[in-house]
Amino acid sequence: MTLQAEKFQRWAEAELGVVGARIEKEISGGNSNLTQLMVHDRGHLVIRSAQVNTISPKAHLGVRREAIFMAALAGHAPVPNVLCWCDDTDVLGYPFAVIEYIDGVAITEKLPAVYDNVDALNNLGRQLACALGKIARAPWQELGLAEMGHPENFLRRQIERWLKVRESQPTRDLPEIQRLGQWLLENLPKDGPVGIFHGDYHLDNTLCHRERPELLVVIDWEMATIGDPLADLGLLLMFWGPRAVSPPGFAHVQMVTRKDGVINRRELVKSWREASGIEPRNLEFYLCFAFWRLAVIVEGAYALYLDGKVDTDYAKGLEYDVPTLLKEAALAAKGQW
């Protein structure tokens, strides 16, 4: 056993009350950060951290943010329990969170057999919308999250920020970025709700039951803040079910929901409304914003591809995905959703 492993075992016994703790392997469950399986005498836990080889000294702050939001939401929304946050780099060499292990399945590009029918998928869709509604109605101020975001002018700041980024880092001629950005600024909702904003809410960022169609927990909270929860609803809706362009941008995300007989987006809105108690208005805006925001963010990855700094199928595919997302944004602005 290495010295580092011994330190970790001693720390786990003192802080968590478990014996024989060790990190067994890396597991899936989150894209930008590292998820590792921790084994001990009484079962399993999960270690969440920034990627070990990251360059930024602030990379761990996203994981810390994730832990804060999940700990606050316990009992208010389906999230894993957070056992502790450790910023002592002597323990593992980097800061990390210890989180409850959920024995669930991440549904990405293929439906498990138990979910591979329309009724099960529709049931899961309603649960997905309901869970998001619970997040939207969570009393964030009472939960100690008031310092975790700046909700004033949340949408305007998002739009203006990404317009400036794309203007300062041009890659190709995409006039829809500017045109739709201006449309969004001119059509900002005047009375949007304030609440928890997950920032990347869709089926892929959940864990579901292995034996029956049931959503267990929502994961990947590193982008969470206090903002407009309807922006999360827009993101969920944009990926759900049939899309206006074929093939759609980011076709792999929630592709399992593009099946005959799947409930439409408006049915998800009903489930969200019932769970949140919020009347969703201006959905054309929020859908357009969701498509546009994703397009302008990932265009940065395509710039890296053009510069020869990355060479992945994902980055290469953005040549098609970004313009297509902008097409879908334009259609959403016209109410075609």
N, C-alpha and C positions, 0 to 999 in steps of 0.2 A: 504494500500500500504506500502511495506517495505521501509526502508531507502535507500537500494540499488536501488530499482525501482525508487524512487524519484530522486536519483542522475542521473540515466540513462536518465530519462525524461528531466531533466534540461540540461544535456550534449547534447542530441539529438536536443533540441530546439536551443541551442547556436551554435552547430557545423554544423548541417544539415538543420536547419530551419524547422523542422517538430514538430508537437504538439501531445501530447498523446502517445509518443512512448513506446512500451512495447514488451518484448520478449514473443511470444505466445506459441511456441512449437519448438521442435527439428524436423528437416526435413531431408530427405535423400539428397544426393548430395555430395559425398566425403566419403572416407573410413576411413582414419586415423585421420582426424580432425572433429571438431564439426561444424555442420551447423544448425543455428537456424533462425526461421522466426520472423522478426521484423514487427510489425503492427503500423501504425501511422495514422494521420488524412487524409493523401492523398494517402494511399495505403500500399505497402509492400516493405521491404528491407530484406537483408540477413546479418546475423552476422556469420562470420567465425572465429574460434578460435581453439587452441589446446584443446584436451579433458580436461575437468575441473579437473578431478582426476589424471592428469598426474604427474609423479614424477619429470621428468627432468625440470630444470629451463630454458632450452633452447628450449623447445618443441614449443614455439610460433614462433620461427624463420622460421619454414617451412611455416606457414601461412603468415608471413611478406614477405617471398620470393614469395609466390603465388601472393600476392597483388602487389608487385613490377612488376612482369612479366605481369600480366593482365593489369595493368595501362599503361605500356609501349606499349603493343600490341594493344591498342584501336585504331581502324581505319586501322589496318594492318592485323588483323585476327579476327575470330569470338570469342570474349571473353566477359564476363560480364563487365560492367563498375564498376570501383572501386571508391567509394565516399571518403573514408578516411581510414587511419590506426590510431588506438588509442593504445598507449602503457601506458596510465595512468591507473594503476590497481585500482585506487579509483572508477572508473566508473562502472565496472562490477566485479572487483576482478581479472581480467586477461586481457592481451592484446587481441585486436581483430581487424578485418577488417569489414567495412560496404560495402556491394556489392549490385549491382542492382539485384532485384528479377526477375528471368526469369521463366515464367509460361510454363515450358516445361516438357517433359517426359524423364526419364532415361530408356533407353532400355537395359535390362540386360538378363534375362532368358526367356522372353516371348515377342513376337511381339504384339504391339497394333494392333487392327483390320485394321487401315488405312495403316499399314506397311506390313501386312501379305499377300503380293504377291511378286513375284520375281522382277517385274519391279520397285516397290517401294523400295525394298531392294537394288537392283543394283544402283538405283539413289542415295540412301543414302550412299552406299559404295563409289561412285565417289565423293560425297560431302565430305566425311570423308577424302579421300586422297587429295582432293583439299585444304581443310582447313589446313591440315598438310603441304602441299606445300607452302601455304601463310606464315605459321609460319617459314618455312625453309628460305624463301627469305626476311624476315623482316630485316631491317637494324639495327641490334642489337647495333652496336656502336653508331649510331646516336640517338638511343632511350635511351641512358644512361645505357645500360646493360653491359658495358665492364668490370665492377668490379664484375659481378655476376657469374663468372666462370673462369676456366683456361683451355682454349681449347688445349693448347700444350699437345701432347701425351695423349689426352683424352681417347682414346680407350685402349691404353697400361696401363694407370693407373687404369682403371676400371678392366681390366683382372687381372693384378698383385695383386690388392687389394683383389679381391674375392678369388683368389687362396690362398693367405696368410691366409685369414679368415677361409677358409675350412680346410686348413692344420693345423691351430692352434686349430680348434674346430671340430675334426673328430666325425662323428656320425655312419657311416656304410661304408662298402666297395663299393665305387662308383668310380672305376678307370677312368670312362669317364670324370669326372670333371677335372682331371689332364691332361688326353690325349687331350681332346678338348680345354682346356685352352692353352696348348702348341701349338696346331694347330692354334688357333686364334693368338697367339703371332707371329708365323712364317708366317702368312698370313695377317698381318696388312696392310690395304690400305695405300699407300704412299702419296696419294694426296686427301684425303677425304675433303669434304667441312667443313666450320666452320659456325655455326649458333646456333639458339635456339634449345635446346633439352628439350622436355617436360618431358620425363622420364617414362611415364606410359600412352602412347597414344593408346587408343582403343575405340571402340564404347561405352563401359560402362561409360567412363569418358567424356561423352557429354550430352547435353540436346537437345531434338528434339521437333519439333512442334507437338502439340496434334492432329491436324486435317488434316495435309498433310505431306508427306515424305520430311522433311526439317530439316537439322542440324541447330540449333540455336547458340549454344556456346560450346566451349571446356572448361572443368572445371578441377579441381584437379592439380594445378600447383606447389604444394609444393616441388616437386623434380626437378624443372626446373633449368637449368644451361646453360652455353655456351659450346657447344661441337660439336659433329658431328650429324647433323640432319638426316643423313641416318640411324642412330641407331634407331630413332623413326619410320622411315618407316619400318625397319625390324620388330619392335614390332607390328605395325599395320598388316603387312602381316602374321606374325606367327599365329595370331588368326583368320584370315579371311578364310572362306570357308572350304572345305574338308581338313582333316588333314591326315598325312601319317600313323599314328598309331591310332587304334581304341580299346577302347575309348582313346582320346588324353589326354595329361596332361592338367590340369585346363580346363576340358571339358566345364565348365559353361561359360567361357569367350567367348563372341561373338558366343555362340552356335546357336543363331538365324540365323547366316549366313551360316550354314551348311545345305543348302537346294538345291534341284535339280534346275539347271538353273541359279544359282548365278554366277556372273562374277568371273573369276579367279583372282589370285593375280597379274598377269601380266597386267591386265586391270587397276587395282588400281595404278600400277607403272606408266602407261601412264598418268593418271590423275594427279598424283603427279608431274611428270616431266613437264607437261604443266603449272601447277600452280607455281612451284618453279623456273623453268628455269634452273634447275640443271640436268645434265646427271647422272642418278644413275648407278654406277658401283659396281662391287664386291658384288652383292646382296646375293650370297651364304654365304659370310662372315657375312654380317649383319643379315641374318636370323639365322645362326648358333649362332652368338653372342646373339641375342635376346632370343632364347631358353635356351642357356647356362647360361646367366646372371640371368634369372628368376629362373632357377633351383638352382643355387648356393646361391642365396639370400634366397629363401624360405626354403632351407634345414636347415637354422638356426631355423626356426619355428618348424621343425620336431624334432630338437635336444631338444627344450623345451618340446615337447610332450613326448619324450623318458625319459626325466628327471622328468616327472610328474609335470612340472610347468604350463602346459596348457593342457586342455582336451576338445577340440572342434572337430567337424566333419571336419572342414577345416584342422587343424593340423594333425589329424589322416589320412586324405586323401592324405597327402604328401608322405606317404609310397609308394603309386603308382605314384603320380603326378611327383615327382622329377626324378626318373629313366626314366619315359616316356618322359619328356621334354628333357632329355639328348639323348634319342633315336632319337627324332625328330631333335635335334641339329646336330647329326651325319649324318642324312640323308640330312639335308640342306647343310652341308659342302660338300657333294657329288653332289650337284646340283639337288637333288630330292625335288623340291618345285613347 
